[in-house]
């Protein structure tokens, strides 16, 4: 590997680390959802429970990626509505971009 490629890899890792530091952990977002959504839809519950164990979007939950868990949650959370719901769902969407 050339010195230039090594430098690019280091820069990419630093950028990735910086992005992770500026974001709230997935489990904190999930806690906020649980506090706000009094009766979560049964289809969203298993994904919400999984999100409570995930720190960031790069982790895995069993054989699933955190990104897929978040996407499955979002697809099952259409009945979660309101201003707070919109904010929290947008925060999750930002994580998986």
C-alpha positions as CSV (number, residue, x, y, z in Angstrom):
1,X,0.0,0.0,0.0
2,X,1.4,3.4,-0.9
3,X,1.8,6.2,1.6
4,X,-0.9,8.1,-0.2
5,X,-3.5,5.3,0.2
6,X,-2.6,4.8,3.8
7,X,-3.2,8.5,4.4
8,X,-6.6,8.3,2.7
9,X,-7.6,5.4,4.9
10,X,-6.6,7.3,8.0
11,X,-8.5,10.3,6.9
12,X,-11.6,8.2,6.2
13,X,-11.4,6.6,9.6
14,X,-11.0,10.0,11.3
15,X,-14.0,11.3,9.4
16,X,-16.1,8.2,10.3
17,X,-15.1,8.5,14.0
18,X,-16.0,12.2,14.0
19,X,-19.4,11.5,12.5
20,X,-20.1,8.9,15.2
21,X,-19.1,11.3,18.0
22,X,-21.5,14.0,16.9
23,X,-24.6,11.7,17.0
24,X,-26.7,10.4,19.8
25,X,-26.6,6.6,20.4
26,X,-29.4,4.6,18.9
27,X,-30.4,3.3,22.3
28,X,-30.9,6.9,23.5
29,X,-33.2,7.6,20.6
30,X,-35.1,4.4,21.3
31,X,-35.5,5.4,25.0
32,X,-37.0,8.7,23.9
33,X,-39.4,6.9,21.5
34,X,-40.5,4.6,24.3
35,X,-41.1,7.5,26.7
36,X,-43.1,9.3,24.1
37,X,-45.0,6.5,22.3
38,X,-47.3,5.1,25.0
39,X,-48.6,2.1,23.0
40,X,-46.1,1.1,20.3
41,X,-47.5,-0.8,17.4
42,X,-46.8,-4.6,17.8
43,X,-44.9,-4.7,14.6
44,X,-42.5,-2.1,15.8
45,X,-41.9,-3.5,19.3
46,X,-39.2,-6.1,18.4
47,X,-37.2,-3.5,16.4
48,X,-37.6,-1.0,19.2
49,X,-36.3,-3.6,21.7
50,X,-33.3,-4.3,19.4
51,X,-32.6,-0.6,19.1
52,X,-32.3,-0.4,22.9
53,X,-29.1,-2.5,22.7
54,X,-27.5,-0.7,19.7
55,X,-25.0,2.0,20.3
56,X,-24.4,3.2,16.7
57,X,-25.5,2.4,13.1
58,X,-22.3,0.4,12.4
59,X,-23.1,-2.3,14.9
60,X,-24.9,-5.6,14.4
61,X,-27.8,-7.1,16.2
62,X,-27.5,-10.9,15.8
63,X,-27.2,-11.4,12.1
64,X,-28.9,-8.1,11.2
65,X,-27.2,-4.7,10.8
66,X,-28.2,-1.8,12.9
67,X,-29.2,-0.1,9.7
68,X,-31.7,-2.8,8.8
69,X,-33.1,-2.8,12.3
70,X,-33.7,0.9,12.1
71,X,-35.2,0.6,8.6
72,X,-37.6,-2.1,9.8
73,X,-38.5,0.0,12.8
74,X,-39.3,3.0,10.6
75,X,-41.4,0.9,8.3
76,X,-43.5,-0.4,11.2
77,X,-43.7,3.0,13.0
78,X,-46.1,4.8,10.7
79,X,-48.7,5.0,13.5
80,X,-46.2,6.9,15.7
81,X,-47.2,10.5,15.0
82,X,-46.7,14.0,16.3
83,X,-44.0,16.6,16.4
84,X,-41.7,14.6,18.8
85,X,-42.3,11.4,16.6
86,X,-41.2,13.3,13.5
87,X,-38.1,14.7,15.2
88,X,-37.0,11.2,16.4
89,X,-37.8,9.5,13.2
90,X,-35.8,12.1,11.3
91,X,-32.9,11.6,13.7
92,X,-33.0,7.9,12.9
93,X,-33.1,8.5,9.2
94,X,-30.1,10.8,9.5
95,X,-28.1,8.0,11.2
96,X,-28.6,5.6,8.3
97,X,-27.9,7.9,5.4
